[in-house]
Amino acid sequence: MAVLLSIKPKYVNEIINESKKYEFRKSIFKRNNVFKAYIYSTNPIKKLIGKFTIGEIIKDHPQTLWQNLGNFAGIEKDEFFNYFGNRENGFAIEIRDLEIFKDPIEPKDLIPNFNPPQSFYYIDEDILLCVPEFRIWFFIAFGICHMVCSPIMLG
């Protein structure tokens, strides 16, 4: 299973230049079988720019997260603590095996009626598994994106 993460462009740039090795979140996935994350760069980019393998997910007090991971946060200390506010816990998602797409992808080309997630949403399959060799159809059921692939006849 994969997730689509909405990330602000300035933090996407920090991920690309590898100064941000952890993505911080106030809440985390309820499902425990999430292994991939797609990066949706928010306004003004509004494209899927890459994906990564989810490494360790660390739950801890924001102060402890900063002490242990601040050098890999890709965010200023004041922004970090403003984001978490008075929360008792935060989450750090380790970014492994980062793959930046050569050409950013328009999400509406893959997901009909695409609406950017506020934080994240689940995707049942690796949505780019079939691109470009396959044609992809999606349907939405119970808020989960499902995919059916069929080969394109190459001639």
ZIJOWO-V97627 format. One record per residue. RES is the residue in one letter. PSI is psi in whole degrees, -180 to 180 (none if undefined). OMEGA is omega as a letter, one per 30 degrees, with the letter a starting at -180 (999 if undefined). Layout:
[[RES;PSI;OMEGA] [RES;PSI;OMEGA]]
//
This chain:
[[M;152;a] [A;166;l] [V;154;l] [L;118;a] [L;130;l] [S;126;a] [I;135;l] [K;144;a] [P;-37;a] [K;-33;l] [Y;-31;l] [V;-43;l] [N;-39;l] [E;-35;l] [I;-46;a] [I;-43;a] [N;8;l] [E;20;l] [S;-15;l] [K;106;a] [K;-1;l] [Y;138;l] [E;126;a] [F;139;a] [R;150;l] [K;-29;l] [S;163;a] [I;170;a] [F;140;l] [K;-30;a] [R;145;a] [N;9;a] [N;33;l] [V;118;a] [F;-20;a] [K;150;l] [A;133;l] [Y;140;a] [I;115;l] [Y;113;l] [S;120;a] [T;-173;a] [N;131;g] [P;-1;a] [I;-56;l] [K;47;a] [K;158;l] [L;121;a] [I;-12;a] [G;-173;l] [K;163;l] [F;161;l] [T;135;l] [I;120;l] [G;-133;l] [E;143;l] [I;119;a] [I;127;l] [K;126;l] [D;174;l] [H;140;a] [P;-37;l] [Q;-42;l] [T;-41;l] [L;-46;a] [W;-44;a] [Q;-41;a] [N;-29;a] [L;1;a] [G;-33;l] [N;-15;a] [F;15;a] [A;-29;a] [G;27;a] [I;148;l] [E;151;a] [K;-45;a] [D;-37;l] [E;-42;l] [F;-51;a] [F;-29;l] [N;-39;l] [Y;-48;a] [F;-22;l] [G;-131;a] [N;19;a] [R;145;l] [E;-30;a] [N;152;l] [G;173;a] [F;141;l] [A;122;l] [I;118;l] [E;133;l] [I;115;l] [R;152;l] [D;52;a] [L;133;l] [E;115;l] [I;129;a] [F;139;l] [K;-45;l] [D;116;l] [P;148;a] [I;133;l] [E;115;a] [P;-29;l] [K;-18;l] [D;-23;a] [L;-33;a] [I;104;l] [P;146;l] [N;34;a] [F;131;l] [N;126;a] [P;138;l] [P;147;l] [Q;-43;l] [S;-60;l] [F;164;l] [Y;160;a] [Y;147;l] [I;125;a] [D;-38;a] [E;169;l] [D;103;a] [I;-18;l] [L;5;a] [L;-36;a] [C;0;a] [V;135;g] [P;5;a] [E;-14;a] [F;154;l] [R;142;a] [I;135;l] [W;140;l] [F;152;l] [F;151;a] [I;128;l] [A;126;l] [F;34;l] [G;10;a] [I;136;a] [C;124;l] [H;154;a] [M;142;l] [V;129;a] [C;148;l] [S;143;a] [P;144;l] [I;137;l] [M;118;l] [L;133;a] [G;none;999]]
//
